[in-house]
Amino acid sequence: MIPVKELELEMRLSAIEYLLSHIYAGIHVASGATMEKVQLGHSETLDNLRRKPLTGFDPATSDLVSGELENAVARLLDMQREMMAEMLAKRGIG
C-alpha cells in the first residue's frame, strides 16, 4: 500500500498538472491557435528537450532521467491537446 503522504503529494502534483494543462489549452483556444499549430509547437518542445543534455548525472542515469522527463512532458502535452480538442468541440469548432 502507498503511504498516505506519498499519495497526497502525488495527487497535488496531478492537480497542478491538470490545471496547467487546462490553462494552456484555454490560452491556445482563446488565441485562435489550430490543433496543427499546437502540435507543431509541442513537437518542437519535445525536440528541444531531447537535445538538451542533463548535467550532474553519470551517463546511464542521465539517459534514464532524460527519458522519464521526456515521457512526463509528452504526457502533459497530450493532456493539453485533449483538453483543447474538448474546448473546441464545445464551441462547435474542430
C-alpha positions in Angstrom: 0.0 0.0 0.0 1.2 3.5 -0.8 1.9 5.7 2.2 -0.7 8.4 2.7 1.8 11.3 2.5 3.2 9.9 -0.8 -0.4 9.6 -2.2 -1.2 13.2 -1.1 1.9 14.5 -2.8 1.1 12.6 -6.0 -2.5 14.0 -6.0 -1.2 17.5 -5.5 1.2 17.1 -8.4 -1.6 15.6 -10.6 -3.8 18.6 -9.7 -1.1 21.0 -10.7 -0.5 19.2 -14.0 -4.3 19.2 -14.7 -4.7 22.9 -14.0 -1.6 23.9 -16.0 -2.8 21.8 -19.0 -6.2 23.4 -18.7 -4.8 26.9 -18.6 -2.5 26.3 -21.6 -5.4 24.7 -23.6 -7.5 27.7 -22.8 -4.8 30.1 -23.9 -4.4 28.1 -27.2 -8.2 28.2 -27.8 -8.5 31.9 -26.9 -5.7 32.9 -29.2 -7.2 31.0 -32.1 -4.4 28.5 -32.5 -5.2 25.5 -34.6 -4.6 22.0 -33.4 -1.9 21.7 -36.2 -0.1 24.7 -34.9 -0.2 23.5 -31.3 1.0 20.0 -32.4 3.9 21.7 -34.2 4.8 23.7 -31.1 4.6 20.5 -29.0 6.9 18.6 -31.4 9.4 21.4 -31.2 9.2 21.4 -27.4 10.0 17.7 -27.3 12.8 18.0 -29.9 14.4 20.8 -27.9 14.1 18.7 -24.7 15.8 15.7 -26.4 18.7 17.9 -27.5 19.2 19.5 -24.0 21.8 17.5 -22.1 21.2 16.9 -18.4 24.2 17.6 -16.3 25.2 16.2 -12.9 24.4 12.6 -13.7 26.5 9.7 -14.9 25.7 8.7 -18.5 23.3 5.8 -17.6 21.4 7.8 -15.0 21.3 10.8 -17.4 19.7 8.6 -20.1 17.1 7.3 -17.6 16.3 10.7 -16.2 16.1 12.2 -19.7 13.7 9.5 -20.8 11.5 9.9 -17.8 11.4 13.7 -18.2 10.6 13.4 -21.9 7.7 11.0 -21.1 6.3 13.3 -18.4 6.4 16.3 -20.7 4.9 14.4 -23.6 2.1 13.2 -21.3 1.3 16.8 -20.3 1.4 18.0 -23.9 -1.0 15.2 -24.8 -3.3 16.3 -21.9 -3.2 19.9 -23.3 -4.2 18.8 -26.8 -7.0 16.6 -25.4 -8.4 19.5 -23.3 -8.0 21.8 -26.3 -10.0 19.4 -28.5 -12.7 19.2 -25.9 -12.9 23.0 -25.6 -13.1 23.4 -29.4 -15.7 20.7 -29.7 -17.9 22.6 -27.1 -17.6 25.7 -29.3 -18.5 23.7 -32.4 -15.0 24.1 -33.8 -12.8 21.3 -34.9 
